[in-house]
Amino acid sequence: MEPREFKGQIPCLTPQFTKGTEWSVLSQEEIQHFNDSAICKTYKEGEAIFYEEDVCKGLYLVKSGLVGVRKIDAEGSHVLLRLANPGDTLGYRPLLAGEKHRAGAEVLKAAAICFLPKITMRQLLISNPELGAGFLRRTAQALGAADDRFFKTVTLPARVRFIHLLMLMRKNYGSIIEDGSLSLELPLTRRDIASMLGIKAESLSRVVRDIESEGLAHFSGKRIKVANPNLLLEELDAGLCLL
């Protein structure tokens, strides 16, 4: 099914939505130029926004939902590299580099995506150099984060990596319930989690079984209940201190 367009119904950018993003440097007139030029669509879970090796024709702003950035490995399997949440922008690196997309983007939770054509982005970069500087900073941060992920992949045990991922995701996908436990509902399959951690699915299954057998958490599909989050945080801190 084709994505549903909602252009003109809801503005992509508002001063409130841009806070904390690269787009916060835009003036009201530039925000209006963005909104006039953007093509906004809704996507269902599993739909592709763009594919690896597609020509980069512009940027994609995640208005709502969740997007997974995937790359195809040598065996033809899809590997989940990272997640894009509301406020995140996709495609800025190939656009700035004049390259094709090096990975694809797939909707993991129903999403609203605003596409900004390349020509409009170039106009905004000319009129507001701070916008380009912001995306260059984000590129440098992404490279640093990639180095950190590689370092953790080759040094941290799989269990510590998994706990680290759970603690990172609790902000967006978790809540503390009345008894003090942490309830998480992850938007990822175990295969995707394993690929993000750089381990095999079988290794992740062993980690899950060990954590559950110790009474630290209960796993039911994508739903996780952590009886005492502080115990996992203490284990994570201990693991990171060994580096």
ChimeraX attribute file (.defattr): number of C-alpha atoms within 10 A of each C-alpha:
attribute: neighborCount
match mode: 1-to-1
recipient: residues
	/A:1	6
	/A:2	10
	/A:3	16
	/A:4	12
	/A:5	15
	/A:6	15
	/A:7	16
	/A:8	12
	/A:9	8
	/A:10	10
	/A:11	17
	/A:12	25
	/A:13	23
	/A:14	15
	/A:15	13
	/A:16	8
	/A:17	14
	/A:18	17
	/A:19	12
	/A:20	10
	/A:21	15
	/A:22	20
	/A:23	23
	/A:24	18
	/A:25	18
	/A:26	20
	/A:27	12
	/A:28	12
	/A:29	9
	/A:30	17
	/A:31	21
	/A:32	16
	/A:33	17
	/A:34	24
	/A:35	21
	/A:36	15
	/A:37	17
	/A:38	24
	/A:39	18
	/A:40	25
	/A:41	18
	/A:42	19
	/A:43	22
	/A:44	18
	/A:45	14
	/A:46	14
	/A:47	19
	/A:48	17
	/A:49	19
	/A:50	17
	/A:51	18
	/A:52	16
	/A:53	12
	/A:54	13
	/A:55	15
	/A:56	23
	/A:57	17
	/A:58	20
	/A:59	22
	/A:60	22
	/A:61	22
	/A:62	22
	/A:63	22
	/A:64	18
	/A:65	19
	/A:66	21
	/A:67	28
	/A:68	24
	/A:69	23
	/A:70	22
	/A:71	19
	/A:72	14
	/A:73	9
	/A:74	7
	/A:75	6
	/A:76	8
	/A:77	10
	/A:78	17
	/A:79	20
	/A:80	24
	/A:81	18
	/A:82	14
	/A:83	17
	/A:84	20
	/A:85	16
	/A:86	16
	/A:87	18
	/A:88	17
	/A:89	21
	/A:90	22
	/A:91	22
	/A:92	21
	/A:93	19
	/A:94	18
	/A:95	19
	/A:96	16
	/A:97	9
	/A:98	12
	/A:99	14
	/A:100	17
	/A:101	21
	/A:102	18
	/A:103	20
	/A:104	22
	/A:105	25
	/A:106	22
	/A:107	23
	/A:108	22
	/A:109	18
	/A:110	16
	/A:111	22
	/A:112	24
	/A:113	30
	/A:114	27
	/A:115	24
	/A:116	21
	/A:117	17
	/A:118	16
	/A:119	12
	/A:120	17
	/A:121	20
	/A:122	15
	/A:123	13
	/A:124	19
	/A:125	14
	/A:126	12
	/A:127	12
	/A:128	15
	/A:129	11
	/A:130	17
	/A:131	20
	/A:132	19
	/A:133	13
	/A:134	16
	/A:135	18
	/A:136	16
	/A:137	13
	/A:138	16
	/A:139	15
	/A:140	12
	/A:141	12
	/A:142	12
	/A:143	12
	/A:144	12
	/A:145	12
	/A:146	13
	/A:147	12
	/A:148	11
	/A:149	16
	/A:150	13
	/A:151	12
	/A:152	18
	/A:153	16
	/A:154	10
	/A:155	13
	/A:156	15
	/A:157	13
	/A:158	21
	/A:159	20
	/A:160	20
	/A:161	22
	/A:162	21
	/A:163	18
	/A:164	19
	/A:165	14
	/A:166	20
	/A:167	15
	/A:168	12
	/A:169	15
	/A:170	16
	/A:171	10
	/A:172	11
	/A:173	14
	/A:174	19
	/A:175	15
	/A:176	14
	/A:177	10
	/A:178	7
	/A:179	8
	/A:180	12
	/A:181	16
	/A:182	19
	/A:183	20
	/A:184	22
	/A:185	18
	/A:186	18
	/A:187	17
	/A:188	16
	/A:189	11
	/A:190	17
	/A:191	18
	/A:192	19
	/A:193	22
	/A:194	22
	/A:195	18
	/A:196	19
	/A:197	23
	/A:198	20
	/A:199	17
	/A:200	14
	/A:201	16
	/A:202	12
	/A:203	13
	/A:204	21
	/A:205	13
	/A:206	13
	/A:207	18
	/A:208	16
	/A:209	15
	/A:210	14
	/A:211	17
	/A:212	15
	/A:213	11
	/A:214	9
	/A:215	12
	/A:216	15
	/A:217	21
	/A:218	18
	/A:219	15
	/A:220	8
	/A:221	11
	/A:222	12
	/A:223	14
	/A:224	17
	/A:225	21
	/A:226	22
	/A:227	17
	/A:228	15
	/A:229	17
	/A:230	12
	/A:231	12
	/A:232	20
	/A:233	16
	/A:234	11
	/A:235	15
	/A:236	18
	/A:237	13
	/A:238	12
	/A:239	17
	/A:240	15
	/A:241	8
	/A:242	8
	/A:243	9
